[in-house]
């Protein structure tokens, strides 16, 4: 997708998806697809694809409403209460491949959501 040849890239990704049997094997292809969709200005498609991949990684996102967001924020605030920056920075890195992939996708989603909102 770096060259902007999205047509060839799409054909190559189709081959990857057709010949891989597990989600872990086609994860890099999905990440490329997500970034390529965003690069083409197809932010909604990019976000939807990322959410589908996140579901495959075991991370589900219900349709947000103010009550759910508020409850989740309160829960996170309680978990982090009393924790210092030093404590958090001293925690060991995650070693779960699926969780690391989910975090990478979430970083894409935040950026793409901001860009989509600006448009």
Secondary structure, 3 states (H helix, E strand, C coil): CCCCCHHHHHHHHHHHHHHCCCHHHHHHHHHHHHHHHHHCCCHHHHHHHHHHHHHHCCCCCCCCCHHHHHHHHHHHHHHHCCCCHHHHHCCCCCCCHHHHHHHHHHHHHHHHHHHHHHC
